[in-house]
Amino acid sequence: MLVLFTCALTLLYKPFVLYGIDFDLTDKSDKQAKKEIENKFSLTEEQMLDYEERITSFFENERPFLKQNYKIKQLSEDIDIPAHHLSLFINEKYDLSYSNFVNRARIDHIVAVFGNEKSKQLTLEGLAKESGFNSRNTFIRAFKKYLGQTPSEYFQS
């Protein structure tokens, strides 16, 4: 009875044994297929360096993240990099999604300008709007995610 049960479980979880397919061959082809997919969806070192330089320069000089609803497609057109490459680059280099990447740049900007004359005339919500955030909740959530504190807590300390 135990032998029959073991055979039944084996066939249930490894039906390929009935077809004469060697398990190691299947495993190797899976690994090879994964490598091909990784190579197809990866960037070269040169591309990574080029993209980093272009994005950094564009963000520092043009500050596109200050625009509300600045989408990856717009950035792609502005710096002439395919959108799927941008997404892959940001995910690999910064381990962030595009929206989190832009929100991080916005928060860095807010922290940098906080305390100057123009920002003293604005509330935190007004400063967030001028920095490209659409809503107060998005701003607070992103700020807390990135810096670990709410904006009020951060700027009071």
Secondary structure as GFF3:
##gff-version 3
##sequence-region A 1 157
A	DSSP	alpha_helix	2	13	.	.	.	ID=ss1
A	DSSP	three_ten_helix	15	18	.	.	.	ID=ss2
A	DSSP	alpha_helix	23	40	.	.	.	ID=ss3
A	DSSP	alpha_helix	45	62	.	.	.	ID=ss4
A	DSSP	three_ten_helix	64	66	.	.	.	ID=ss5
A	DSSP	alpha_helix	72	79	.	.	.	ID=ss6
A	DSSP	alpha_helix	83	94	.	.	.	ID=ss7
A	DSSP	alpha_helix	98	113	.	.	.	ID=ss8
A	DSSP	alpha_helix	117	120	.	.	.	ID=ss9
A	DSSP	alpha_helix	124	130	.	.	.	ID=ss10
A	DSSP	alpha_helix	136	147	.	.	.	ID=ss11
A	DSSP	alpha_helix	151	156	.	.	.	ID=ss12
###
